[in-house]
Amino acid sequence: MKYHLYTEIDIDAPPAIVWKVLTDVDSYADWNPFIVSSHSDGELVVGGQLINCLQQPGGKAMTFRPTVTELEPDRLFEWLGRMGLPRVFDGRHRFELEPLADGGTHLVQQEWLAGALVRPMRRSLDKKTLRGFELMNSALKTQAEAAISPGAPQR
């Protein structure tokens, strides 16, 4: 079975700032309520691997090791994660940043899921995973907007 999750949000910060926050994966533990920790195996590059710890709202933490599949600065960040063997539970997770006329950013976060476990997990995907995307979007918005506010601490 195949399944698609989709969320979007407008952020009052330019794509370069949103990109900086989004791709600083080692800082996810400081602000991200959904991917509660993430580490890269070096520089963030296509083909590089992440170690992500996901905490769905009301669910257990789960660690997975996705591979970065697309990376276009200030525009696109995508990875492919698998649970077990291919076609058991595969997720292609994608963040798209689109500049807005007012200088802000339109963020789309989506994931295409496929595999034998998608159907039995669909209810959880609809409730918990989609809610996790929304919580992450909101936290990313807060973090990016704070980064451009006067007096905001710079990392």
Contacts in CASP RR format, 6 or more apart in sequence:
PFRMAT RR
TARGET T0000
AUTHOR 0000-0000-0000
METHOD contacts of the structure
MODEL  1
MKYHLYTEIDIDAPPAIVWKVLTDVDSYADWNPFIVSSHSDGELVVGGQL
INCLQQPGGKAMTFRPTVTELEPDRLFEWLGRMGLPRVFDGRHRFELEPL
ADGGTHLVQQEWLAGALVRPMRRSLDKKTLRGFELMNSALKTQAEAAISP
GAPQR
1 114 0 8 1.000
1 115 0 8 1.000
1 116 0 8 1.000
1 118 0 8 1.000
1 119 0 8 1.000
1 122 0 8 1.000
2 112 0 8 1.000
2 113 0 8 1.000
2 114 0 8 1.000
2 115 0 8 1.000
2 118 0 8 1.000
3 112 0 8 1.000
3 113 0 8 1.000
3 114 0 8 1.000
3 118 0 8 1.000
3 122 0 8 1.000
3 125 0 8 1.000
4 110 0 8 1.000
4 111 0 8 1.000
4 112 0 8 1.000
4 113 0 8 1.000
5 110 0 8 1.000
5 111 0 8 1.000
5 113 0 8 1.000
5 125 0 8 1.000
5 129 0 8 1.000
5 130 0 8 1.000
5 133 0 8 1.000
6 108 0 8 1.000
6 109 0 8 1.000
6 110 0 8 1.000
7 108 0 8 1.000
7 109 0 8 1.000
7 110 0 8 1.000
7 130 0 8 1.000
7 133 0 8 1.000
7 134 0 8 1.000
7 137 0 8 1.000
8 106 0 8 1.000
8 107 0 8 1.000
8 108 0 8 1.000
8 109 0 8 1.000
8 137 0 8 1.000
9 106 0 8 1.000
9 107 0 8 1.000
9 137 0 8 1.000
9 138 0 8 1.000
9 140 0 8 1.000
9 141 0 8 1.000
10 100 0 8 1.000
10 104 0 8 1.000
10 105 0 8 1.000
10 106 0 8 1.000
10 107 0 8 1.000
11 18 0 8 1.000
11 104 0 8 1.000
11 105 0 8 1.000
11 106 0 8 1.000
11 107 0 8 1.000
11 140 0 8 1.000
11 141 0 8 1.000
11 144 0 8 1.000
11 145 0 8 1.000
12 104 0 8 1.000
12 141 0 8 1.000
12 145 0 8 1.000
12 148 0 8 1.000
13 104 0 8 1.000
13 105 0 8 1.000
13 141 0 8 1.000
13 144 0 8 1.000
13 145 0 8 1.000
13 147 0 8 1.000
13 148 0 8 1.000
14 99 0 8 1.000
14 103 0 8 1.000
14 104 0 8 1.000
14 105 0 8 1.000
14 148 0 8 1.000
15 74 0 8 1.000
15 75 0 8 1.000
15 97 0 8 1.000
15 98 0 8 1.000
15 99 0 8 1.000
15 104 0 8 1.000
15 105 0 8 1.000
16 74 0 8 1.000
17 105 0 8 1.000
17 144 0 8 1.000
17 147 0 8 1.000
17 148 0 8 1.000
18 97 0 8 1.000
18 105 0 8 1.000
18 107 0 8 1.000
18 140 0 8 1.000
18 144 0 8 1.000
19 73 0 8 1.000
19 74 0 8 1.000
19 75 0 8 1.000
19 77 0 8 1.000
19 97 0 8 1.000
20 147 0 8 1.000
21 27 0 8 1.000
21 31 0 8 1.000
21 140 0 8 1.000
21 143 0 8 1.000
21 144 0 8 1.000
21 147 0 8 1.000
22 77 0 8 1.000
22 95 0 8 1.000
22 97 0 8 1.000
22 140 0 8 1.000
23 44 0 8 1.000
23 71 0 8 1.000
23 77 0 8 1.000
24 155 0 8 1.000
25 38 0 8 1.000
25 39 0 8 1.000
25 40 0 8 1.000
25 44 0 8 1.000
25 50 0 8 1.000
25 52 0 8 1.000
26 38 0 8 1.000
26 39 0 8 1.000
26 40 0 8 1.000
27 155 0 8 1.000
28 35 0 8 1.000
28 36 0 8 1.000
28 37 0 8 1.000
28 38 0 8 1.000
29 36 0 8 1.000
29 37 0 8 1.000
29 38 0 8 1.000
31 139 0 8 1.000
31 140 0 8 1.000
31 142 0 8 1.000
31 143 0 8 1.000
32 38 0 8 1.000
32 136 0 8 1.000
32 139 0 8 1.000
32 140 0 8 1.000
33 55 0 8 1.000
33 132 0 8 1.000
33 135 0 8 1.000
33 136 0 8 1.000
33 139 0 8 1.000
34 54 0 8 1.000
34 55 0 8 1.000
34 56 0 8 1.000
34 132 0 8 1.000
34 133 0 8 1.000
34 135 0 8 1.000
34 136 0 8 1.000
34 139 0 8 1.000
35 52 0 8 1.000
35 53 0 8 1.000
35 54 0 8 1.000
35 55 0 8 1.000
35 136 0 8 1.000
36 53 0 8 1.000
36 54 0 8 1.000
36 55 0 8 1.000
36 61 0 8 1.000
37 52 0 8 1.000
37 53 0 8 1.000
38 50 0 8 1.000
38 51 0 8 1.000
38 52 0 8 1.000
38 53 0 8 1.000
39 50 0 8 1.000
39 51 0 8 1.000
40 48 0 8 1.000
40 49 0 8 1.000
40 50 0 8 1.000
41 48 0 8 1.000
41 49 0 8 1.000
41 50 0 8 1.000
41 51 0 8 1.000
42 48 0 8 1.000
44 68 0 8 1.000
44 71 0 8 1.000
45 68 0 8 1.000
45 71 0 8 1.000
46 68 0 8 1.000
46 69 0 8 1.000
46 70 0 8 1.000
46 71 0 8 1.000
47 67 0 8 1.000
47 68 0 8 1.000
47 69 0 8 1.000
48 67 0 8 1.000
48 68 0 8 1.000
49 65 0 8 1.000
49 66 0 8 1.000
49 67 0 8 1.000
49 68 0 8 1.000
50 65 0 8 1.000
50 66 0 8 1.000
50 67 0 8 1.000
50 68 0 8 1.000
50 79 0 8 1.000
51 63 0 8 1.000
51 65 0 8 1.000
52 63 0 8 1.000
52 64 0 8 1.000
52 65 0 8 1.000
52 66 0 8 1.000
53 61 0 8 1.000
53 62 0 8 1.000
53 63 0 8 1.000
54 61 0 8 1.000
54 62 0 8 1.000
54 63 0 8 1.000
54 64 0 8 1.000
55 61 0 8 1.000
55 62 0 8 1.000
56 62 0 8 1.000
56 124 0 8 1.000
56 128 0 8 1.000
56 129 0 8 1.000
56 131 0 8 1.000
56 132 0 8 1.000
57 128 0 8 1.000
57 131 0 8 1.000
57 132 0 8 1.000
57 135 0 8 1.000
58 128 0 8 1.000
59 128 0 8 1.000
64 81 0 8 1.000
64 82 0 8 1.000
64 83 0 8 1.000
65 81 0 8 1.000
66 79 0 8 1.000
66 80 0 8 1.000
66 81 0 8 1.000
66 82 0 8 1.000
66 91 0 8 1.000
66 93 0 8 1.000
67 79 0 8 1.000
67 80 0 8 1.000
67 81 0 8 1.000
68 77 0 8 1.000
68 78 0 8 1.000
68 79 0 8 1.000
69 78 0 8 1.000
69 79 0 8 1.000
69 80 0 8 1.000
69 92 0 8 1.000
70 76 0 8 1.000
70 77 0 8 1.000
70 78 0 8 1.000
70 94 0 8 1.000
71 77 0 8 1.000
71 78 0 8 1.000
74 97 0 8 1.000
75 96 0 8 1.000
75 97 0 8 1.000
76 94 0 8 1.000
76 95 0 8 1.000
76 96 0 8 1.000
76 97 0 8 1.000
77 94 0 8 1.000
77 95 0 8 1.000
78 92 0 8 1.000
78 93 0 8 1.000
78 94 0 8 1.000
78 95 0 8 1.000
79 92 0 8 1.000
79 93 0 8 1.000
80 90 0 8 1.000
80 91 0 8 1.000
80 92 0 8 1.000
80 93 0 8 1.000
81 90 0 8 1.000
81 91 0 8 1.000
81 92 0 8 1.000
81 93 0 8 1.000
82 88 0 8 1.000
82 89 0 8 1.000
82 90 0 8 1.000
82 91 0 8 1.000
83 89 0 8 1.000
83 90 0 8 1.000
83 117 0 8 1.000
87 114 0 8 1.000
87 115 0 8 1.000
87 116 0 8 1.000
88 115 0 8 1.000
88 116 0 8 1.000
88 117 0 8 1.000
89 113 0 8 1.000
89 115 0 8 1.000
89 116 0 8 1.000
89 117 0 8 1.000
89 118 0 8 1.000
89 121 0 8 1.000
90 113 0 8 1.000
90 114 0 8 1.000
90 115 0 8 1.000
91 111 0 8 1.000
91 112 0 8 1.000
91 113 0 8 1.000
91 114 0 8 1.000
92 111 0 8 1.000
92 112 0 8 1.000
92 113 0 8 1.000
93 109 0 8 1.000
93 110 0 8 1.000
93 111 0 8 1.000
94 108 0 8 1.000
94 109 0 8 1.000
94 110 0 8 1.000
94 111 0 8 1.000
94 112 0 8 1.000
95 107 0 8 1.000
95 108 0 8 1.000
95 109 0 8 1.000
96 107 0 8 1.000
96 108 0 8 1.000
96 110 0 8 1.000
97 105 0 8 1.000
97 106 0 8 1.000
97 107 0 8 1.000
98 105 0 8 1.000
98 106 0 8 1.000
98 107 0 8 1.000
98 108 0 8 1.000
99 105 0 8 1.000
99 106 0 8 1.000
100 106 0 8 1.000
105 144 0 8 1.000
107 137 0 8 1.000
107 140 0 8 1.000
107 141 0 8 1.000
109 133 0 8 1.000
109 136 0 8 1.000
109 137 0 8 1.000
111 129 0 8 1.000
111 133 0 8 1.000
113 125 0 8 1.000
118 125 0 8 1.000
146 152 0 8 1.000
147 154 0 8 1.000
END
